[in-house]
Each structure stands twice: as C-alpha cells, then as structure tokens.
C-alpha cells in the first residue's frame, strides 16, 4: 500500500459544467484528509503529509470498524451545524484553534473517493468505478464518524443555485470517467456560492481605534516561490480574535516585508500564519473584493495557500 498519495485538487470555476460526463457533490468546508487502513492500523494524513491520527480519534475508530483489510479513503473532516452544513469555525474550535492540542471528537469524515482497496491501486481506475466500490464500503446515509459524500443527480447550475439558497459553500463537479490524478488537472472543479480561499498573512495595519489594535490584515497569495499581495481583510474578526492575531503577528515582526508595500501604520510579519478568507471576487488589479476573515489554518496547510496561477481572469 502506498505510504502517501498526493491529492487530486479541485480547480476553481465561476460556473458549473453541463453534460453527462460530470457528477456533482456538495462542497464541504473542512480539512482534507487521507485515511490509511492496514488491518487495525489506521493513519490519518493531512493534505500536507502530516500524521493527525491522534487529532481525529472518532474517525480513526470508525475506520477500524469498516471491515476492510487495507484501504485508502480520500475525504474532508468537518463539523456539521444543526442544519447539516459544514462549519469551518466550529471545526477549528473543536481542534483548539490553530496550534491547538485538542482532539476533535465532534469531527466526521465526509469520504468521496477510494484510492486503494485490499492490494489493488485504484488511482488508475475511472471515478465511476472507484465510487461504486466506495459505496459498497461506506453505507450511504449513515450517521457515523465516516459518512459518504453522495453524488447528487441534478443539473449543475440548478444544484449550485439550490446550494447557495440553503447556505452551503458550493458544489464540486468531477469527470466520471477519469482516473485519479494529483494536482489541479481540471478533472475536479469547485464552484462556490461565496468564494473562500487560504491566503498568507504578511502583516497588519495597526489601529488605535479598532478593538485588538488591528484595523486590517495584509494578505498574499503565492506564485511559484514568490508572494503576491492581494489586499486587506478588515472584517470577520472580533476584539478577541484581533488581540490574539496581534500577539501572534507581533512575534513574527520583520522590517523586510514579504511583499513590497508602503503605507501608514503597517506592521510587517514573516509569512507564517495562513488565514481562510471569504471574498466576492477580484478587482482588475488583482485584489480581493470585500475580503472577510474566517479563521486561521494550521501550519500543515501551507500547500493550501492560494496559487495566483489558478485565478480566473
């Protein structure tokens, strides 16, 4: 069994594709995980390759009960609200916040792919085959710690409209007949109601009038090995959040900004803290529109920082 398989990633698109070659699922807002099962030995691996088995004991226990000798599941760890929607903030809280040491007993795994099963590497098989085998392994509509992210048989545009109306983050579209290919190949697409991506915090604008002393966060995406400034987020955090962010950023102060910026009361920080940011699109000059802070991501999620080459122009 492979020690690790680099994940297939969804490419951001503004509209849902059409046609019988595509299947659709709900987009879950959490942490991407691979669950490796080898008899009773279970490893839960993050997108960045870190072992987080100890952070998700309920998912690990459920994996041991699947009745499979060896398998690799691909899915998203989430915490659901009372309406069944994934809540990224609640997931972060369950883990004790960024850098927290808590185990998350509230988390469940919404599993959407099967990459390996009992001696057989399935990555070369088409998605429809992998889904069929997965549905034999994970019972649809179960209420356990491992649940199937089910295919929704609907027109993509109509499904997206409905998802947005009921407050979901968006939908995922996948090509039925493609093998599992790592990276953003375009085999998987994500279409969001409100755009949300991870950006590096490269500093903040200090403010004596704002609670916590932060007027806005300075954000950057990546392009190759370089950082690209994408604007500021001045909403989404309360006084407690701001005070915590300021303490963390002040320990990372630097006189050399990661991106060339000038302005009043700018405090630059080493590019270490990753923020999940909601926004309403892009300006012509490459800045985020109406950016709002959702929470910090773990250092293990460095790979998740938004790649500017993926931006829709």
C-alpha positions, 0 to 999 in steps of 0.5 A, spaced: 500 500 500 502 506 498 505 510 504 502 517 501 498 519 495 498 526 493 491 529 492 487 530 486 485 538 487 479 541 485 480 547 480 476 553 481 470 555 476 465 561 476 460 556 473 458 549 473 459 544 467 453 541 463 453 534 460 453 527 462 460 526 463 460 530 470 457 528 477 456 533 482 457 533 490 456 538 495 462 542 497 464 541 504 468 546 508 473 542 512 480 539 512 482 534 507 484 528 509 487 521 507 485 515 511 490 509 511 487 502 513 492 496 514 488 491 518 487 495 525 492 500 523 489 506 521 493 513 519 490 519 518 494 524 513 493 531 512 493 534 505 500 536 507 503 529 509 502 530 516 500 524 521 493 527 525 491 520 527 491 522 534 487 529 532 481 525 529 480 519 534 472 518 532 474 517 525 480 513 526 475 508 530 470 508 525 475 506 520 477 500 524 470 498 524 469 498 516 471 491 515 476 492 510 483 489 510 487 495 507 484 501 504 485 508 502 479 513 503 480 520 500 475 525 504 474 532 508 473 532 516 468 537 518 463 539 523 456 539 521 451 545 524 444 543 526 442 544 519 447 539 516 452 544 513 459 544 514 462 549 519 469 551 518 469 555 525 466 550 529 471 545 526 477 549 528 474 550 535 473 543 536 481 542 534 483 548 539 484 553 534 490 553 530 496 550 534 491 547 538 492 540 542 485 538 542 482 532 539 476 533 535 471 528 537 465 532 534 469 531 527 466 526 521 469 524 515 465 526 509 469 520 504 468 521 496 473 517 493 477 510 494 484 510 492 486 503 494 482 497 496 485 490 499 492 490 494 489 493 488 491 501 486 485 504 484 488 511 482 488 508 475 481 506 475 475 511 472 471 515 478 465 511 476 468 505 478 472 507 484 465 510 487 461 504 486 466 500 490 466 506 495 459 505 496 459 498 497 464 500 503 461 506 506 453 505 507 450 511 504 446 515 509 449 513 515 450 517 521 457 515 523 464 518 524 465 516 516 459 518 512 459 518 504 459 524 500 453 522 495 453 524 488 447 528 487 443 527 480 441 534 478 443 539 473 449 543 475 447 550 475 440 548 478 444 544 484 449 550 485 443 555 485 439 550 490 446 550 494 447 557 495 439 558 497 440 553 503 447 556 505 452 551 503 459 553 500 458 550 493 458 544 489 464 540 486 463 537 479 468 531 477 469 527 470 466 520 471 470 517 467 477 519 469 482 516 473 485 519 479 490 524 478 494 529 483 494 536 482 489 541 479 488 537 472 481 540 471 478 533 472 475 536 479 472 543 479 469 547 485 464 552 484 462 556 490 456 560 492 461 565 496 468 564 494 473 562 500 480 561 499 487 560 504 491 566 503 498 568 507 498 573 512 504 578 511 502 583 516 497 588 519 495 595 519 495 597 526 489 601 529 488 605 535 481 605 534 479 598 532 478 593 538 485 588 538 489 594 535 488 591 528 484 595 523 486 590 517 490 584 515 495 584 509 494 578 505 498 574 499 497 569 495 503 565 492 506 564 485 511 559 484 516 561 490 514 568 490 508 572 494 503 576 491 499 581 495 492 581 494 489 586 499 486 587 506 481 583 510 478 588 515 472 584 517 470 577 520 474 578 526 472 580 533 476 584 539 478 577 541 480 574 535 484 581 533 488 581 540 490 574 539 492 575 531 496 581 534 500 577 539 501 572 534 503 577 528 507 581 533 512 575 534 513 574 527 515 582 526 520 583 520 522 590 517 523 586 510 516 585 508 514 579 504 511 583 499 513 590 497 508 595 500 508 602 503 503 605 507 501 608 514 501 604 520 503 597 517 506 592 521 510 587 517 510 579 519 514 573 516 509 569 512 507 564 517 500 564 519 495 562 513 488 565 514 481 562 510 478 568 507 471 569 504 471 574 498 466 576 492 471 576 487 477 580 484 478 587 482 482 588 475 488 589 479 488 583 482 485 584 489 480 581 493 473 584 493 470 585 500 475 580 503 472 577 510 476 573 515 474 566 517 479 563 521 486 561 521 489 554 518 494 550 521 501 550 519 500 543 515 496 547 510 501 551 507 500 547 500 493 550 501 495 557 500 492 560 494 496 559 487 495 566 483 496 561 477 489 558 478 485 565 478 480 566 473 481 572 469 
